[in-house]
Amino acid sequence: MPTVLERIAALEQRIRDWLCSPKFSPQLRAQPATWNQIVSSLDTIGDTEQAIRSFLFSDLPDDRGLDYLLQYGALQAAILQQDAVRHLAQAVQIDITTSLKDSRLQTIRDRRNEAVGHPTRRDRSGPVTHHQISRPSLSRFGFEMTTAFEDGRLAHSLVDTRRLLGEHLTAIAELLASLLKTLETKDREAREQFGSEKLTDLFHPSLDYMVEKLWEATHEDRGMGRIALDQITKTIDSLDEALQRRGSGIKAYPGLKDWHQAIQHPIEELRQYFAGGSSLHPDTAAIVAEHVGREMNALREMAAEVDEDWQVE
């Protein structure tokens, strides 16, 4: 049975794979701030998992100063991990506000704020307090802490960092599992909504005929060339509109975006040629037309790949 740390690592990777899939990463990458928040959050979840793993299991020397660093680092890593999960959920528009109030998460956050975050004066919520780690009690996995109140009262508590981390990790694993389940539900709903809408169906059977006529028109009927070119651009526009209904658009897919940028110049050259406003030699125009035809076949293949990503399983 995998440990809680192994579950967190596996869940982080599954969520990463899901968000980086060809189906969903294009629309996320189209929003740089959102995409960067997702990448940073996922990296931080993984980074802190490794840090906490080392704190719990690495063979380290017995050293008082190192024990302080370990306590500071372990407690801070837990808060970084909580914030990373919160920001990941925020980026993919999933509300986990209630889940973050889990006592297993709040307790370690409070101990971190008291002992590591703001020990000399904590005054953001509740009474003003001051905190001290008892140096003689300090060990690798915990310490005793004294809390002083403004009225002179003192309170003593034992901070078992290892136990707090175990509870924190269990709650984080549950949160990540819930996030993944919600993402998979969204995936299924999107597949059910668009899975039967094949992008390849946008390539009308007459398109191959129009591509052929486009080439012929470079030496013959330029009016037919304009009609063929209009049919080709209509297909491209229809594909873009279909992808926009799925939340992305043709420019959101890196491969399609590059294709779309590259095809603009040859299409414009042919448009001007067929309108009589170009100095292209007919043989050169035929080469351009042949290139556009090949590129439309490539576009159809890319559309088929997108269809595979959206199939209902």
Secondary structure, 3 states (H helix, E strand, C coil): CCCHHHHHHHHHHHHHHHHCCCCCHHHHHCCHHHHHHHHHHHHHHHHHHHHHHHHHHCCCCCCHHHHHHHHHHHHHHHHHHHHHHHHHHHHCCCCCCCHHHCHHHHHHHHHHHHHHHCCCCECCCCCCEEEEECHHHCECCEEEEEEEECCCCEEEEEEEHHHHHHHHHHHHHHHHHHHHHHHHHHHHHHHHHHCCCCHHHHCCCCHHHHHHHHHHHCCCCHHHHHHHHHHHHHHHHHHHHHHHHCCCCHHHCHHHHHHHHHHHHHHHHHHHHHCCCCCCCHHHHHHHHHHHHHHHHHHHHHHHHHHHHCCCC
